[in-house]
Amino acid sequence: MTYESVIGLEVHTELATASKVFCGCPTTFGVPPNTQVCPICIGMPGVLPVLNKKALEYSIRTALTLNCDINEVTLFDRKNYYYPDLPKNYQISQNYRYLGVNGLLEIVVDGRSKRVGINNVHLEEDAGKLLHPSTASADYSLVDLNRTGLPLLEIVTEPDMRGIKEAQIFMMTLKNLLQYIEVSDCKMEEGSLRFEVNVSLRPQGQQAYGTKVEIKNLNSIKTALKAIEYEMRRQSRVLDEGNQVIQETRLWDDVEMVTRAMRSKERAHDYRYFPEPDLVEVRISKEWQEEIRRHLPELQDAKKRRFIEQYDLPEYDAQVLTSSKALANYYEECLRVYNVPKAISNWIMTEVLRELNERELEPDEFSVTPVHLASMVKMIDSGTISGKIGKTVFAEMVETGKMPDLIVQEKGLVQISDEKELAGIVAKVVAENPGPVSEFKKGRQKAIGFLVGQVMKLTKGKANPQLVNSLLREQLK
Amino acid sequence: MELHSTTAHELAPLLQKRKISSTELTKAVLERIEKVEPRVNAYVTLTPELAMRMAQDADQRLQQGNTVTPLTGIPLAIKDNMCTRGILTSCASRILHNFVPPYDATVVTKLRNAGAVFVGKTNLDEFAMGSSTENSAMKLTLNPWDFERIPGGSSGGSAAAVAAGETILALGSDTGGSIRQPAALCGVVGLKPTYGRVSRYGLVAFASSLDQIGTLVKDVEDTALLMNCIAAHDPMDSTSGNIPVPDYTTFLNHSINGIKVGVPKEYFVEGMDPVVEQAVRKAIDTLAELGAEIIEISLPHTEYAIATYYLCATAEASSNLARYDGAHYGYRSPGTDNIVDMFSKTRAEGFGKEVKRRIMLGTYALSAGYYDAYYLKALKVRTLIKQDFEQAFQQCDVIVTPTTPTPAFRVGEKTEDPLQMYLSDIFTISVNLAGIPAVSLPCGFAGSLPVGIQIMAGSFEEGKILRVAHCYEQAAGFCRSRPTL
């Protein structure tokens, strides 16, 4: 039978605040275990949480961008469960009055716009990490509490996505948006964007939802998609065999690439939520909301329009360059070094994006920084190197991260613009290629291209192409 | 009079005029401890060396004279559920038997800064859950007025230490009566301030929405002095009130002429010890003689207070005490080989009976399917109780009641019957549910045992309480009585 998949998401994003959500500890990623902790975030007896205003502001900013209604009074609640990475054995979260509700995010699927409902947006604290020794004989696990208390924003969608493509586009659109509004760096390899997925199947055309399964432990968009794909296959097999899907929570196994049953509905946790008595209710006035709205960072559409106007770019260029905030920043940083909007755009849309995609890098991780790229384009424009040599230099920059002038110097790639030197080479090419020369003289303009190519070949591409062209035309008069 | 039986307001001028030194005073208190502590057992931890060092520092300050406060050089005892950097903070529980905090509670910082001298950490019912201090896993504290009786609880150690002259001042905490009830049973003055008046940062939580740190001292004036030091807004405690703190001593030595004293009819109940009732009635007569206008009032939801309290408090406790699992600090059950066993055995072995009982009750009250019927209902009743007081305080300035239905009971008398034990807080619990301040001070004796009267006021109206209490105390004179040890 053909089934339609119904997908809902819970997205956890770590907010990019300088300090943790309920204490003053810094939030730097990758520092040695348990060095970014204090009595508060490790839940020692007697300590109390104090809400980080920036985390609240980022949450409001996100909720507003996702078109949510903001609750003017929001509350924190305790979610009680025992786990050694959760030092208080409860998580401060929100359950009874979320920060934002009834939102939506518009995505574009196959050129058509689709609205995905946002059930709620709420703020909570992250848990720590367990480190399991790799040796099988080890009889212990270690706890790293650096991550404990990082501000975590949870975005819960309605089950509005149909099929894997919509889920993918939703996740990418949301990630892009979160980066645009500067609330999270969304670095999936650092765990700052994580997913839980609800998947159910129903026969094509059926109204009622099928039984849903929740999948946890999805640390990237790619993994989430694999898990959805696997789960759709598994559920359709179950249904095809005439069996019923069991409502349960499953865990994604990234090694075996399968989902595994974790706990059934009957064994679901009773989190015993109740209002957090150590925090007071949070008032979010209409005025504050408006202020946050007024100071929203430039979103993609606005940026695109600005690029078209300010840099005189074609719409296509502007679209590509603003496809992520990081890329748009990369572009504008290039322009700050060398302001030739279209030439830089051309390089980014071809060479830069190709390399980034092949290497799966973010622009800010790329060995060719805006300074590299802009300096190189400047060298081309000033005639120091040819455009063709530029590609060689670019490839070298990608590999070594060296500055373009250094590469040109080391490899002797400076363009030959010496008229005398080139005139000799041109004369030689004319003498050795009587066929094309006579064709040109008969009026076949195209034949000159071959002759230019020959000069380039002899100069290993270093000849100034405009100069070669004019010398040839002179000699062939 | 011996130094150990004096008060801070008597000692401060002597210290400041260099008539005595803090070192002398501290020595006198330590000697007193040496003499009576084996019988009283008020302290979980004594810190005589620290005390002598702090006394020397205080003497230096007193000599220089520029950063002196009324508490500089005065010995102080701290209930063992307030975190003290570098000093064991056990909560009288096996599960924290080795817990030495790396930080001070905000009140402790304030007292350090004021130059108080830390004598030790006092005994309590485990995690402040109890009314007799018999639930301590550490030791059995006895009432200095009668060694066959309990001192009350949960701040029984602090109350007994003050009564026995084993400290000049003490801090307690009060979640349902834990300062006022032992104050009454030990014949001292105990103030539970308004919820949010004193920072809870560093107070090991029992029930976060009810817990409040307060004072256990010998008289009302010392109450004002200690409050002047510890009452403040604290950015580290989101629930602390950002309201200016008055100088509490300015409320002393005023007449109470024309003050309206409400007496709630629901607080004079069947089963109350007639001698206690008599002492309280007599105190009310004294207030009238001093010019107060006595009016009968009603707090109609009083009968639901205990049930409400034991749902709210235990629900919060079940979550607050979840962190004690052996994973990060404190007791860990030895020899377990998986995390579930480690958690459950640690907690099974680390907590005492009453703590477990309350964790079970609270867990139940918050469970899916019961939450609305128990916890949510309790919150609603709590609001009604709060409204009772708001309405009452439109008719009167303060409310006067007995602090406890009986004087100190015998050791072991109620340990097998938790409900009977819970009833000893019947007059103190509503105050915590409403978040208002209340004091207990001596108002006479039932035989050889002290009896306490409770004075309540509206939120952040500690000043009114102190005014009435001081006036009464000066007239009645019971605060001068000390047990003979």
HADDOCK unambig.tbl for C-alpha pairs under 7 A between the chains (distance, minus, plus):
assign (segid A and resid 45 and name CA) (segid B and resid 204 and name CA) 5.18 0.50 0.50
assign (segid A and resid 46 and name CA) (segid B and resid 83 and name CA) 6.98 0.50 0.50
assign (segid A and resid 46 and name CA) (segid B and resid 201 and name CA) 6.07 0.50 0.50
assign (segid A and resid 46 and name CA) (segid B and resid 202 and name CA) 4.08 0.50 0.50
assign (segid A and resid 46 and name CA) (segid B and resid 203 and name CA) 4.63 0.50 0.50
assign (segid A and resid 46 and name CA) (segid B and resid 204 and name CA) 3.78 0.50 0.50
assign (segid A and resid 46 and name CA) (segid B and resid 205 and name CA) 5.71 0.50 0.50
assign (segid A and resid 47 and name CA) (segid B and resid 201 and name CA) 5.63 0.50 0.50
assign (segid A and resid 47 and name CA) (segid B and resid 202 and name CA) 5.40 0.50 0.50
assign (segid A and resid 48 and name CA) (segid B and resid 201 and name CA) 6.00 0.50 0.50
assign (segid A and resid 48 and name CA) (segid B and resid 236 and name CA) 6.85 0.50 0.50
assign (segid A and resid 48 and name CA) (segid B and resid 237 and name CA) 6.18 0.50 0.50
assign (segid A and resid 50 and name CA) (segid B and resid 236 and name CA) 6.42 0.50 0.50
assign (segid A and resid 50 and name CA) (segid B and resid 237 and name CA) 6.91 0.50 0.50
assign (segid A and resid 50 and name CA) (segid B and resid 238 and name CA) 5.93 0.50 0.50
assign (segid A and resid 80 and name CA) (segid B and resid 319 and name CA) 6.85 0.50 0.50
assign (segid A and resid 84 and name CA) (segid B and resid 327 and name CA) 6.55 0.50 0.50
assign (segid A and resid 87 and name CA) (segid B and resid 323 and name CA) 6.13 0.50 0.50
assign (segid A and resid 88 and name CA) (segid B and resid 322 and name CA) 6.43 0.50 0.50
assign (segid A and resid 88 and name CA) (segid B and resid 323 and name CA) 4.32 0.50 0.50
assign (segid A and resid 89 and name CA) (segid B and resid 322 and name CA) 5.60 0.50 0.50
assign (segid A and resid 89 and name CA) (segid B and resid 323 and name CA) 5.37 0.50 0.50
assign (segid A and resid 270 and name CA) (segid B and resid 367 and name CA) 6.78 0.50 0.50
assign (segid A and resid 270 and name CA) (segid B and resid 368 and name CA) 6.39 0.50 0.50
assign (segid A and resid 272 and name CA) (segid B and resid 366 and name CA) 5.20 0.50 0.50
assign (segid A and resid 272 and name CA) (segid B and resid 367 and name CA) 5.34 0.50 0.50
assign (segid A and resid 272 and name CA) (segid B and resid 368 and name CA) 6.57 0.50 0.50
assign (segid A and resid 277 and name CA) (segid B and resid 208 and name CA) 5.77 0.50 0.50
assign (segid A and resid 277 and name CA) (segid B and resid 209 and name CA) 5.49 0.50 0.50
assign (segid A and resid 278 and name CA) (segid B and resid 208 and name CA) 6.30 0.50 0.50
assign (segid A and resid 278 and name CA) (segid B and resid 238 and name CA) 6.75 0.50 0.50
assign (segid A and resid 278 and name CA) (segid B and resid 239 and name CA) 6.47 0.50 0.50
assign (segid A and resid 279 and name CA) (segid B and resid 238 and name CA) 5.64 0.50 0.50
assign (segid A and resid 279 and name CA) (segid B and resid 239 and name CA) 6.35 0.50 0.50
assign (segid A and resid 280 and name CA) (segid B and resid 238 and name CA) 6.42 0.50 0.50
assign (segid A and resid 280 and name CA) (segid B and resid 239 and name CA) 6.19 0.50 0.50
